[in-house]
Structures are given as structure tokens and as C-alpha cells.
Amino acid sequence: MTAPAAPKVVVIGAGLSGLCCALRLQELGCKAVIVDPRHRVGGRVSTESSDGYLIDRGFQILLTAYPEARRRLDFDRLRLRRFPSAAKIFDGQRFRQIADPVRHPLVAVGSLFDGTVGLREVGALVPRVISALLRRPDSPTVTGRSVRDAVAPSMRPSFVDGFLRSFFGGVFLDRSLGTDVGQFEFCLRMFAAGAAAIPAGGMAEIPRQLAADLDPGSLRLGRRAESIAAGSVALSDGSTEQADAVVIATEQGESERLAATAKEGREDSDSERPWCSTALLAFELPAAQAGDGTLLLDGTGAGPVNHACFISAVAPTYAPTGRAIFYANVVDESALAMSDEALEDAARRQLRSWFGGASPASGGDPLADWRVRRLVRVPKALPRQHPIDLAAERPLRVEPGIHRCGDHLLDGSINGAMRGGRLAAEAVAKELGAVPKQGLRGNP
């Protein structure tokens, strides 16, 4: 007797969520086809290569403790380069170092004596990390309380403004500390349990690896999904993909448009979830002028740059021999409203104060040999993660045979995007009665 054909699922969107959805569908006995209007995979995760420089679409990192990354990615193939487990905070006069108190307790305790961290902060943060490590949740929870209300009151204003706003403002692209404390604690656990890293070939190596693990012929790039009807997806080239089920794995606006075509225009779309924006200034400079790969944080709130790093010190493959590249990231809304020229000028003024001033008496302009290689603006970089945004109900199932996924439906992170894809695949496969073929990969 001939075995029944595997059910076919069309996944719309080749970002991390769509790729992980398709891979999990394959494991669960389905045939997955991905369509995407771009001619590349990765969605918001991409890397530009130019004259030997690698420039990611924003200052992105991978946390190796992410449960979904450990399940799905092969870290050895990515050739991960890890950031130091420390940060330096500019206090208006000089940089002060703060170390990870879990991995480097002696260095962290040393920072007690230079005013960077106080006993109150160590007492408040470390138990939270240890408690979260013991609970080991696979995903963050929604508590209904913000970091500003639940965590910040137990700490000195200087620590809140100097460290919390800049460090977690970089993680969540939001300096307001309005992020739900459940997301904050999950993030703390991820930093404590693993490393922050980037692939040697740029962040785009992550989606490229996922795509390489798909069955041959699964990708239909350069084709936009125009509409969804019963059992089919109409594409921009005039063709139609027949499907037993469809998963919409696009950004929120496109997701709602496609869902409306499947519902014949019924007005029951979600409210727009607020997004956080960012901009990356990638400076090229002589390698001799570069520092180490420690994360640099603005502790003053006085300039457009929130956090920065000599990224080629972490991954030398990001710059050609003899050269270096410095990433400076902007999250402040008023700074993001500046023109490119004004933003670069303001960033240069701020960075001169970091690295030595601009007057002849201080040795000239320390940024004289620095050139902006690329200014990358990302208007919708990460869904905002305030309690009110996370608590809003956003159903993953549009109707029978049509599901959706993406980090705008869960927590905004690489882990959230990958988890959303897996959950959608498992829901669809169950609905179709598919027969699993294999399990998930794991990392030690």
C-alpha cells in the first residue's frame, strides 16, 4: 500500500520564525514551502558585506542560552565569537567597569569600591539571577509589572540611570524601563547561563544555517504572497501554491493584511503593537586605534549613542586586515528623528568625550581617522515589551488551516521568533494529523 502523501504547508515569510516553522513542520511529517518577497532569508536579521566589512542590520547579538537556539542551531557551524562578560559605563568623566557577578565575582566585587555597583544592587540582582536559573523556564512570563516599578526602586538612582537604562535599553531598545519584569528576569538568566555572541560571518549566518537545513526546493524567494484562499496562496508572479494549511510568518502589518484576505476582509484584526526603533552607526577606523571587545555603555543619557563596541575586536572577520569597525547604537526617539548628518555629528561629539576630547590641548580629534561606513536605520526593530503590550491577546490561529507566528505575537527576541515558529508548526501538524519523522537537535 502506498503511504499517504505528506500534507503540504505554505509558510509565508522567510524570517527566523518562518524558517523555524518550516524546519519543525518537516520533522513532524509535513512538506513545507516558504515564500518571501525578498531574495534572501532572515527578515530583520541580515548582514551587509562591503569591501571586507560586515555590517549587521542593527546591533544584534545571539544569547547562547536561548532555549530555542540551543535546540535548533549548530553553534560550531556558526563559528560563534563571544563578547567579554563585562561592560564599561561612561559616567561623564571616565569609563568604569562592571563585571558579571555570577561569572566574575571578584571583579564584580571590585567594582563596589569604585562606585559602579553598590551592595544594594548586588543584593537585588544576584538572587534574581540565581532564582531564575533554578526555575529554568523555557520562555519569559508576563508579570504585569514593569522593571521601573518592580526592580528600580530597590536600587540607587545612579545605578538605575547609569547601568540599567543603558544596558537593558540596548537589549530591549527602550530606555524607559517600562519592560515587563518577567522579560527582564528571563533576559538576566540568559546572560547568566550562557554567553553573548555573534557568528564570525555576521548575524545573517543564523538564518542562512536554518535555510541550509531545509529540504531541497523548499524556498520560493522573490515572490510576494498576495492573498490566501481556501487551500491556496496566490503569489505576485501570478502562480498559486496549493496547501493543506498556511502559516503567516511576516511582520505585523503584512500578517494582518494576509489574515484579512483569508477572512474575506472581516474587520477583526489586532490592534497595532508598538515597536521600538534603532539606528546603527558603523565606523571604520585603523586597527591600531581600536579597543577591546567590551561593551561600552552611556551612563549619562546626554548623547544619542546608548551602547557601542569595537565589534571587530570580538569577531576579527568583521573588518579587513589592518582595519577595525566600531558599532554605535542609538535608541533615543528624539535622536532617531535627526537627519543622518545631524545624528552623525551628535554621535561624534559624544564619542570624542568618551575617547579623549577634541581640542588641540587634548591631542586633537580622536575620531579624525574614523569614517561612517554605514548608517543603518531600523524603524521597526523590536516589538515593545511593556506589560500592557504583552498582555494583549493575539491569537495564533486565524481559522482552521491558517495559523501565524512571529515575535510580535510573543516576546520580542530571537528566542521569541524561533519559539513562535515552532509552536505554530506543532499546532498545524496536530491539526493535519501529520506523522513525525525526527526530533530536534540540541547543543551541549
Residue pairs with C-beta under 8 A, 6 or more apart in sequence:
5 31
6 29
6 30
6 31
6 434
7 29
7 30
7 31
7 244
7 245
7 432
7 433
7 434
8 30
8 31
8 32
8 33
8 242
8 243
8 244
8 245
9 22
9 25
9 30
9 31
9 32
9 33
9 243
9 244
9 245
9 246
9 247
9 425
9 428
9 432
10 32
10 33
10 34
10 35
10 225
10 233
10 241
10 243
10 245
10 246
10 247
11 18
11 21
11 22
11 25
11 32
11 33
11 34
11 35
11 246
11 247
11 249
12 18
12 34
12 35
12 36
12 225
12 228
12 233
12 246
12 247
12 248
12 249
12 250
12 258
13 34
13 35
13 36
13 43
13 248
13 249
13 250
13 251
13 254
13 406
14 34
14 35
14 36
14 38
14 40
14 41
14 42
14 43
14 207
14 211
14 219
14 221
14 249
15 41
15 42
15 43
15 44
15 45
15 207
15 249
15 250
15 406
15 417
16 42
16 43
16 45
16 206
16 207
16 210
16 414
16 417
16 418
16 421
17 43
17 249
17 405
17 406
17 407
17 417
17 418
17 420
17 421
17 424
18 34
18 36
18 43
18 247
18 249
18 250
18 405
18 421
19 34
19 41
19 207
19 210
19 211
19 214
19 421
20 68
20 72
20 210
20 417
20 418
20 420
20 421
20 422
20 425
21 32
21 247
21 249
21 405
21 420
21 421
21 422
21 424
21 425
22 32
22 33
22 34
22 214
22 218
22 421
22 425
23 32
23 72
23 210
23 213
23 214
23 421
23 425
24 421
24 422
24 425
24 426
24 429
24 440
25 31
25 32
25 425
25 428
25 429
25 434
26 32
26 214
26 215
26 218
26 437
27 436
27 437
27 438
27 439
27 440
28 425
28 426
28 429
28 434
28 435
28 436
28 437
29 429
29 434
29 435
29 436
29 437
30 425
30 428
30 429
30 432
30 434
31 215
32 214
32 215
32 218
33 218
33 220
33 241
33 243
34 214
34 218
34 219
34 220
35 220
35 221
35 223
35 224
35 225
35 233
35 235
35 241
36 219
36 220
36 221
36 222
36 223
37 222
37 223
37 224
37 236
38 221
38 222
39 221
39 222
40 46
40 204
40 221
41 207
41 208
41 210
41 211
41 219
41 221
42 204
42 206
42 207
42 208
43 207
43 251
44 57
44 58
44 251
44 378
44 380
44 381
45 57
45 60
45 203
45 204
45 206
45 207
45 414
46 56
46 57
46 203
46 204
46 207
47 54
47 55
47 56
47 57
47 201
47 202
47 203
47 204
47 205
48 54
48 55
48 56
48 57
48 374
48 376
49 55
49 202
50 373
50 374
51 320
52 319
52 320
52 323
53 282
53 284
53 318
53 319
53 320
53 323
53 325
53 373
54 201
54 202
54 315
54 317
54 318
54 319
54 325
55 280
55 282
55 325
55 373
55 374
55 376
56 198
56 202
56 203
56 204
56 280
56 327
56 376
57 203
57 280
57 376
57 378
58 278
58 280
58 329
58 376
58 378
58 381
59 170
59 278
59 280
59 307
59 309
59 327
59 329
60 198
60 203
60 414
61 83
61 196
61 197
61 198
62 69
62 78
62 80
62 196
62 197
62 198
62 199
62 203
62 206
62 414
63 69
63 190
63 191
63 194
63 195
63 196
63 197
63 414
63 415
64 70
64 75
64 80
64 82
64 194
64 195
64 196
64 197
64 443
65 189
65 190
65 191
65 192
65 193
65 194
65 195
66 190
66 194
66 413
66 414
66 415
66 418
67 138
67 139
67 415
67 419
68 414
68 415
68 418
68 419
68 422
69 414
69 415
69 418
69 443
70 442
70 443
71 422
71 440
71 441
71 442
71 443
72 210
72 418
72 422
72 440
72 441
73 206
73 209
73 210
73 441
73 443
74 209
74 441
74 443
75 443
77 209
78 199
78 200
78 201
78 205
78 206
78 209
79 199
79 200
79 201
79 205
80 195
80 197
80 198
80 199
80 200
81 197
81 198
81 199
81 200
81 314
81 315
81 317
82 195
82 196
82 197
82 314
83 195
83 196
83 197
83 198
83 293
83 294
83 295
83 309
83 314
84 292
84 293
84 294
84 295
85 99
85 100
85 103
85 104
85 195
86 97
86 98
86 99
86 100
86 104
86 107
86 294
86 295
87 97
87 98
87 163
87 167
87 294
87 295
87 296
87 297
88 95
88 96
88 97
88 98
88 294
88 295
88 296
88 297
89 95
89 96
89 97
89 98
89 116
89 162
89 163
89 166
89 297
89 298
89 299
90 296
90 297
90 298
90 299
90 300
90 353
90 354
91 162
91 299
91 300
92 299
92 300
92 302
95 296
95 354
96 111
96 114
96 115
96 116
96 299
97 107
97 111
97 116
97 294
98 108
98 111
98 116
98 117
98 163
99 107
99 108
99 110
99 111
100 108
100 191
100 192
101 108
101 109
101 117
101 122
101 125
101 126
101 129
102 126
102 129
102 130
102 192
103 192
108 117
108 122
109 122
111 117
112 118
112 119
112 122
115 158
116 162
116 163
117 159
117 163
118 155
118 156
118 159
120 154
120 155
120 156
120 159
121 155
121 156
121 159
121 163
124 151
124 154
124 155
125 188
128 151
128 185
128 188
129 188
129 189
129 192
132 185
132 186
132 188
132 189
132 192
133 189
133 192
133 193
136 189
137 186
137 189
138 419
139 186
139 410
139 411
139 415
139 416
139 419
140 180
140 182
140 183
140 185
140 186
140 187
140 411
141 182
141 186
142 180
142 182
142 387
142 390
142 391
143 150
143 180
143 181
143 182
143 387
144 180
144 387
144 391
145 180
145 181
145 387
146 177
146 178
146 179
146 180
146 181
146 386
146 387
147 164
147 168
147 177
147 178
147 179
147 180
147 181
147 184
148 176
148 177
148 178
149 181
150 181
151 164
151 177
151 181
151 184
152 160
152 164
152 177
155 164
160 177
161 299
161 301
162 297
162 299
162 300
163 297
163 299
164 177
165 175
165 177
165 301
166 175
166 297
166 298
166 299
166 306
166 307
167 295
167 297
167 307
168 177
168 179
168 184
168 187
169 175
169 306
169 307
169 331
170 295
170 297
170 306
170 307
170 329
170 331
171 187
172 179
172 183
172 187
172 276
172 382
172 385
172 412
173 276
173 277
173 278
173 331
173 381
173 382
174 276
174 331
174 384
174 385
175 301
175 306
175 331
175 332
178 384
178 386
179 385
179 386
180 385
180 386
180 387
180 390
182 390
183 385
183 390
183 411
186 411
190 415
198 311
198 314
198 315
199 205
199 206
199 315
200 315
200 317
201 317
202 318
206 414
211 219
220 235
220 241
223 235
223 236
223 237
223 239
224 235
224 236
225 233
225 234
225 235
225 236
225 258
226 234
226 235
226 236
226 261
227 233
227 234
227 258
227 261
227 262
228 234
228 246
228 248
228 258
228 259
228 261
228 262
228 402
229 261
229 262
230 401
231 242
231 243
231 244
231 401
232 240
232 241
232 242
232 243
233 240
233 241
233 243
233 246
234 240
235 241
244 401
244 432
245 401
245 402
245 403
245 428
245 431
245 432
246 262
246 401
246 402
246 403
247 402
247 403
247 404
247 405
247 424
247 425
247 428
248 254
248 255
248 258
248 259
248 398
248 402
248 403
248 404
248 405
249 404
249 405
249 406
249 420
249 421
249 424
250 258
250 406
251 380
251 406
251 408
252 270
252 272
252 273
252 383
252 406
252 408
253 272
255 404
255 406
255 408
256 269
256 270
259 269
259 398
259 402
259 404
260 266
260 269
262 398
262 399
262 402
263 398
263 399
270 392
270 394
271 392
273 383
273 384
273 389
273 392
273 394
273 408
274 383
274 384
274 386
274 389
275 379
275 380
275 381
275 382
275 383
275 384
276 331
276 381
276 382
276 383
276 384
276 412
277 331
277 333
277 336
277 377
277 378
277 379
277 380
277 381
278 329
278 330
278 331
278 336
278 377
278 378
278 381
278 382
279 329
279 330
279 335
279 336
279 343
279 375
279 376
279 377
279 378
280 327
280 328
280 329
280 330
280 374
280 375
280 376
280 378
281 305
281 327
281 328
281 329
281 330
281 343
281 344
281 347
281 372
281 375
282 325
282 326
282 327
282 328
282 372
282 373
282 374
282 375
282 376
283 325
283 326
283 328
283 367
283 370
283 371
283 372
283 373
284 319
284 323
284 324
284 325
284 326
284 370
284 371
284 373
285 323
285 324
285 325
285 326
285 369
285 370
285 371
286 322
286 323
286 324
286 369
287 312
287 319
287 321
287 322
287 323
287 324
289 324
289 366
289 369
289 370
290 310
290 312
290 313
290 324
290 326
291 310
291 313
292 310
292 313
293 309
293 310
293 311
293 313
293 314
294 309
295 307
295 308
295 309
296 307
296 308
296 309
296 354
297 306
297 307
298 305
298 306
298 307
298 350
302 350
303 346
303 347
303 349
303 350
303 353
304 330
304 332
304 335
304 338
304 343
304 346
304 347
304 350
305 328
305 329
305 330
305 347
305 350
305 351
306 329
306 330
306 331
306 332
307 329
308 326
308 327
308 328
308 329
308 351
309 326
309 327
310 324
310 325
310 326
311 318
311 325
311 326
311 327
312 318
312 319
312 323
312 324
312 325
312 326
313 324
318 325
319 325
325 373
326 370
328 347
328 351
330 336
330 343
330 347
335 343
335 346
336 343
336 377
338 346
340 375
343 375
344 372
344 375
348 367
348 370
349 358
351 366
351 367
352 358
352 365
352 366
352 367
355 366
355 367
356 362
356 363
356 366
357 363
357 366
358 364
358 365
358 366
382 407
382 412
382 413
383 389
383 407
383 408
383 412
384 412
385 411
385 412
390 411
394 408
394 409
396 403
396 404
396 405
396 409
396 420
396 423
396 424
396 427
397 403
397 404
397 427
398 404
400 431
401 431
403 424
403 427
403 428
404 424
405 420
405 421
405 423
405 424
406 417
406 420
407 413
407 416
407 417
407 420
409 420
410 416
410 417
410 419
410 420
429 436
